Amino acid sequence: MAATDPGPVRDVRDVRDVRDVRDANQAVYVISVAAELTGMHPQTLRIYERKGLLDPSRTSGGSRRFSERDLERLRHIQELTATGLNLEGVRRVLQMEAELSRLRDELERVRAQALDAVEATHRKYRRDLVPLNQSPIPYRVRRTK
């Protein structure tokens, strides 16, 4: 009996990674579930929202809905407060992290533009330069008679 070719093998992690990125922004958890998943009290989540540390999505009826990204942010806030920061300190750290991320993205974009400009310049020079053949000519002393 001949073995059949199952076709291209797909890595399950590839599928899961795409799904995780899509689901990370999808707001699905109600406040009680989000609080339980992060080990916080629902009132703490409301306080964080009121202080501007968190901005969960809202349904048309006004209920909060939390995404995986919101839960990650809550866990990060939890880590920062565990180190002794108060909520104002946490807010400032989050602002600085967002600014740092924005600046890194901008730096990456500017670097890419600079590399493109350098490559374009090199291409232009290669096109403008004319090859010159300068083979060495042996020097011969002429004898005069």
Secondary structure in CASP SS format (residue, H / E / C, confidence):
PFRMAT SS
TARGET T0000
AUTHOR 0000-0000-0000
METHOD secondary structure of the structure
MODEL  1
M C 1.00
A C 1.00
A C 1.00
T C 1.00
D C 1.00
P C 1.00
G C 1.00
P C 1.00
V C 1.00
R C 1.00
D C 1.00
V H 1.00
R H 1.00
D H 1.00
V H 1.00
R H 1.00
D H 1.00
V H 1.00
R H 1.00
D H 1.00
V H 1.00
R H 1.00
D H 1.00
A H 1.00
N C 1.00
Q C 1.00
A C 1.00
V C 1.00
Y E 1.00
V C 1.00
I H 1.00
S H 1.00
V H 1.00
A H 1.00
A H 1.00
E H 1.00
L H 1.00
T H 1.00
G C 1.00
M C 1.00
H C 1.00
P H 1.00
Q H 1.00
T H 1.00
L H 1.00
R H 1.00
I H 1.00
Y H 1.00
E H 1.00
R H 1.00
K C 1.00
G C 1.00
L C 1.00
L C 1.00
D C 1.00
P C 1.00
S E 1.00
R E 1.00
T C 1.00
S C 1.00
G C 1.00
G C 1.00
S C 1.00
R E 1.00
R E 1.00
F E 1.00
S C 1.00
E H 1.00
R H 1.00
D H 1.00
L H 1.00
E H 1.00
R H 1.00
L H 1.00
R H 1.00
H H 1.00
I H 1.00
Q H 1.00
E H 1.00
L H 1.00
T H 1.00
A H 1.00
T C 1.00
G C 1.00
L C 1.00
N C 1.00
L H 1.00
E H 1.00
G H 1.00
V H 1.00
R H 1.00
R H 1.00
V H 1.00
L H 1.00
Q H 1.00
M H 1.00
E H 1.00
A H 1.00
E H 1.00
L H 1.00
S H 1.00
R H 1.00
L H 1.00
R H 1.00
D H 1.00
E H 1.00
L H 1.00
E H 1.00
R H 1.00
V H 1.00
R H 1.00
A H 1.00
Q H 1.00
A H 1.00
L H 1.00
D H 1.00
A H 1.00
V H 1.00
E H 1.00
A H 1.00
T H 1.00
H H 1.00
R H 1.00
K H 1.00
Y H 1.00
R H 1.00
R H 1.00
D H 1.00
L C 1.00
V C 1.00
P C 1.00
L C 1.00
N C 1.00
Q C 1.00
S C 1.00
P C 1.00
I C 1.00
P C 1.00
Y C 1.00
R C 1.00
V C 1.00
R C 1.00
R C 1.00
T C 1.00
K C 1.00
END
